[in-house]
Amino acid sequence: MGNSYDLKKTAQQIRMDALKAIHAAGAGHPGGSLSVSDILTVLYFKVMNVDPSNPNMEDRDRLVLSKGHAAPALYATLAHRGFFDCSELLTLRKINSRMQGHPDMHKCPGVEISTGSLGQGFSAAVGMAIADKLDGRDRKTFVVTGDGELQEGIIWEAALAAAKYNLGNFTAVVDWNNLQIDGVVDNVKKVAPIDKKFEAFGFETFVVDGHDIDALIDAFDKASKITDKPTCIVAKTIKGKGVSFMENQAGWHGKSPSDEQLKQALEELQA
């Protein structure tokens, strides 16, 4: 669905719409939304088998956003993929909105499971993949996790299970932007080397530039050919990607841009 140039443009539009939504809400998480946008774009527009007109299609691939605070990027991706109208994005965090502050499976079409409590989405995704394997379903489960999120023990318990059950239908993607709410990830609690750790837990791992569309497509293609064990794509990203004053700034983990900051951010992303 589109070449890498078109996908790059889509990712930029997703970034812009995520920021507009956060600005309209007066709250949200721009840093991690901007870092994960290319990953979500490649998954929804190139890799995954989904049908926006039938979100509950029987044998669809499934994406779990374990780093649920990046919901604005997920909502914008789903909107551009056709699950609902882009105008609805501006209802983010409003009372009765389908766009809750963290993804809500009961409200938002395309959201497979409610996430936000860090680590739990990863564990639930492993459970989904085990169930599919038991049922003989031919589909993939993808989970996107943050690098700071890897400090949660539940991630590694689930990773052990993924390897034990030879989940060739499961791919984890780590949004490795090296920042979390309290600062540099390894200063809070060291998680590197991420690829070697997942390898030690029984995963086939790939390290890529998480903003290089072609590299991401290639990594997902390689992962799809591995059927006897789980895979992990460690995507090196930049928190706040595309907005000069947000890039690599932990302070932009969870706050809304002002009118002037939004204007500047949109101009930079459009350029």
Secondary structure, DSSP 8 states (H G I E B T S, - for coil): ---HHHHHHHHHHHHHHHHHHHHHHT---HHHHHHHHHHHHHIIIII----TT-TT-TT--EEEESSGGGHHHHHHHHHHHTSS-GGGGGGTT-TT-SS-SS--TTTSTT--S---STTHHHHHHHHHHHHHHHHT----EEEEEETGGGGSHHHHHHHHHHHHTT-TTEEEEEEE-SEETTEEHHHHS----HHHHHHHTT-EEEEEETT-HHHHHHHHHHHHT--SS-EEEEEE--TTTT-TTTTT-GGGSS----HHHHHHHHHHHH-
